[in-house]
Amino acid sequence: MATRRAGIGLAITVALVSIGPLPASALASPHDGSARARTAPVSDDPWRWPVPAPIRVVAPFRAPATPYAAGHRGIDVAAERGALVLAPADGVVSFAGTVVDRGVLAIDHGGGLVSAIEPVEAVVAAGSSVRAGQVVGRVGAGGHCASQCVHFGVRLDGEYVSPFLLLGGLPRAVLLPLVGA
């Protein structure tokens, strides 16, 4: 398992280096202002969207230049109030409650990965183990989504990263031989 995980991590690193230019915001670290590549630990099971299909991203990830600068530290996915909210990957619920005017659900996936979804009316409590695709709540009200979307953020070792790194939203790398080599 550890060898397979290391191999998959290496493959993702090679793919990120090989796919060519991506927007800096897709890979940027908000804590140092640089656009350095971040690779996330990879599980045997792929991550899933926090809402059922059809999926429509209404606001992409945009890394801020500094920890307190403007940016969008996740992605917004279209969803109507009352729609199901699903666990994006296996983990343990680390928070389920209200923050300011909206319900927030955070899941610790291990390996330094924590996801957060809002607004959500959670049906699971902190400390609950969840499986990828399990219903964990319903789309609630509040926040910047105004009941028309859910915000889905992911942190790796405390730094926000693009959820597309885990959802497979990055273009597939195709390695070609060097011409004339």
C-alpha positions in Angstrom: 0.0 0.0 0.0 2.8 2.5 1.0 4.7 1.6 -2.2 1.6 2.1 -4.4 0.8 5.4 -2.7 4.4 6.6 -3.2 4.2 5.6 -6.9 0.9 7.3 -7.4 2.3 10.5 -5.7 5.3 10.4 -8.0 3.1 10.0 -11.0 1.0 13.0 -10.0 4.2 15.1 -9.4 5.4 14.1 -12.9 2.0 14.9 -14.4 1.9 18.3 -12.8 5.4 19.1 -14.1 4.6 17.7 -17.6 1.2 19.2 -18.3 2.6 22.6 -19.2 1.4 26.0 -18.0 -1.5 26.1 -15.6 -2.9 29.2 -14.1 -0.8 30.0 -11.1 -3.9 30.2 -9.0 -4.4 26.4 -9.5 -1.2 25.5 -7.7 -0.3 28.5 -5.6 0.4 28.5 -1.9 -1.5 31.3 -0.2 1.1 31.3 2.7 4.1 32.4 0.8 2.7 34.2 -2.3 4.6 31.9 -4.7 3.1 29.7 -7.4 4.8 26.5 -6.4 3.4 23.1 -7.3 1.5 21.3 -4.5 1.0 17.6 -4.6 -1.7 16.1 -2.4 -1.5 12.6 -0.9 -3.5 10.2 -3.1 -5.8 7.5 -1.8 -6.7 4.3 -3.6 -10.2 5.8 -4.1 -10.7 9.0 -6.1 -12.3 12.0 -4.5 -15.9 12.8 -5.5 -17.8 16.0 -6.0 -19.7 17.2 -2.8 -23.0 17.2 -4.7 -24.6 14.8 -7.1 -24.4 15.3 -10.9 -24.9 17.3 -13.0 -21.8 19.3 -11.9 -21.5 23.0 -12.8 -18.7 25.0 -11.3 -19.8 28.6 -10.9 -16.6 30.0 -9.3 -13.1 28.4 -9.6 -10.3 28.3 -7.1 -8.2 31.5 -7.1 -5.2 31.4 -4.7 -4.6 34.7 -2.8 -1.1 36.2 -3.1 -0.8 36.2 0.7 -2.7 34.5 3.5 -5.0 37.5 4.0 -5.3 38.8 0.5 -8.3 38.5 -1.7 -8.9 35.2 -3.5 -11.3 32.3 -3.6 -10.0 29.5 -1.4 -12.1 26.7 -3.0 -14.6 26.1 -5.7 -18.3 26.9 -5.8 -20.6 24.2 -7.3 -24.2 24.9 -8.4 -26.7 23.3 -6.0 -30.2 24.2 -4.9 -31.1 24.5 -1.2 -32.1 21.1 0.2 -30.0 19.2 -2.4 -27.9 16.3 -1.0 -24.3 17.0 0.2 -21.9 14.1 -0.1 -18.6 13.3 1.6 -15.9 13.9 -1.1 -13.6 11.1 0.4 -13.3 8.9 3.4 -12.5 10.6 6.7 -13.7 11.8 10.1 -15.9 14.8 10.6 -13.8 17.3 12.5 -16.5 20.1 12.6 -20.2 20.2 12.0 -21.8 23.5 13.0 -22.6 27.1 12.3 -20.0 29.7 11.4 -21.4 33.2 11.3 -24.5 32.8 9.2 -24.1 29.3 7.6 -23.6 25.7 8.4 -20.1 24.3 7.8 -18.9 20.7 7.6 -15.2 19.9 7.8 -13.8 16.4 7.2 -10.3 15.3 8.1 -9.1 12.8 5.5 -5.8 12.1 7.0 -2.4 12.8 5.5 -2.8 16.5 6.2 -6.0 16.9 4.0 -9.1 18.6 5.4 -12.1 19.5 3.3 -14.8 22.0 4.1 -18.3 22.4 2.6 -20.7 25.3 3.1 -23.5 26.1 3.5 -24.6 22.7 4.7 -27.2 21.4 7.2 -25.1 18.5 8.5 -26.7 15.1 9.3 -23.5 13.8 10.8 -21.7 15.0 14.0 -18.1 15.8 14.8 -16.2 12.5 15.4 -18.3 10.5 12.9 -16.5 8.4 10.3 -17.7 9.0 6.8 -17.2 7.2 3.5 -16.7 8.8 0.1 -20.1 9.5 -1.5 -22.0 9.1 1.8 -24.8 11.7 2.4 -23.5 14.1 5.1 -26.1 16.8 4.8 -28.2 19.0 2.7 -27.4 22.3 1.1 -28.3 25.1 3.5 -28.6 28.8 3.4 -26.1 31.6 4.1 -22.7 32.6 3.1 -21.8 34.0 -0.3 -23.6 31.2 -2.2 -27.0 32.4 -1.2 -28.5 28.9 -1.4 -27.6 28.5 -5.1 -24.3 26.7 -4.6 -22.0 25.0 -2.2 -18.4 26.2 -1.5 -15.9 23.3 -1.5 -12.5 24.0 -0.1 -9.5 21.7 0.7 -6.4 22.4 2.9 -3.2 20.4 2.7 -1.2 20.9 5.9 -3.1 24.1 6.6 -2.6 25.6 3.1 -5.5 25.9 0.7 -5.1 24.0 -2.5 -7.3 23.6 -5.5 -9.9 20.8 -5.1 -9.3 20.1 -8.8 -6.0 18.5 -7.7 -8.0 15.7 -6.0 -11.1 15.6 -8.3 -9.1 14.9 -11.4 -10.0 18.3 -13.0 -6.4 18.9 -14.2 -5.6 18.0 -17.8 -4.1 14.5 -18.3 -0.4 14.6 -19.0 0.8 12.9 -22.2 4.5 12.3 -22.2 6.0 12.3 -25.7 9.5 11.2 -26.8 12.0 14.0 -27.5 12.3 14.7 -31.2 15.8 13.9 -32.6 17.0 12.4 -29.3 
